[in-house]
């Protein structure tokens, strides 16, 4: 079971693979962050975002929630 404690906007460059990201009103897992693009996946869906600020889900300690 995953417990979320809100989310926080961070620079796309600070997102690491495995972090849970809020994108298009859903929860996505970051898979790679290179060449100015953040690659996301959820199940068999995959997408890319170039947004400068992304919303990362937080864990109980205020850090980024990882899957």
N, C-alpha and C positions, 0 to 999 in steps of 0.2 A: 504494500500500500504506500502511495506517495502522498506526503503531506506538503501542501504549498502554503507559503506565508506571504502571498502577494507577489508583486513583480516590480522591477526597477528598470528604468531606461539606462542603457549603457552604450558606449561606442561599439560599433560592429567589430572593430579590431580586438576588443577585449573578450569576445566570445570564444570559448574553447570547445573543441569537439566533445560531444556528449551532454552539453548544457541544454536545458529545456528552454525554448524560446516561444514567446507568444507572437504569432504571425497570422494574419488573415482570420482573426477571431478563433484561433485554435492553438493547440499545443504541438510544437514541432521539436525535433532533436537536431541540434547542430552537428553536421558531419565534417565540414571543412571550412576554412576561412583563408582564402588566398586570392591574390590578384584583385582585391577590392570587391570581392563577392563572398557572401555567406551562403553556403550550401546547406539546405535543410531537408529532412526527410521525416515521414510519419507513415509507418507501414510500407506500402508499396508506392506511395506518392513521394515525389521529389520536386523541389523547387529551389530557386536561387533568388536572393534579394541583394540589392545594392543600397538599401536604406542606410543612412549614416548612424541613426540611433535605432536600436532594437530593444524590446522588452524581454528581460530574462526573469524567469520564475525564481523566487528566493526560498532557501531552506530556513530552518528554525534559527540559525545563527546569523542570518542576513547575507550569506554567501549565495552564489549561483547554484541552483538545484541541478544535479546531474542525474542522468539515467543510468 
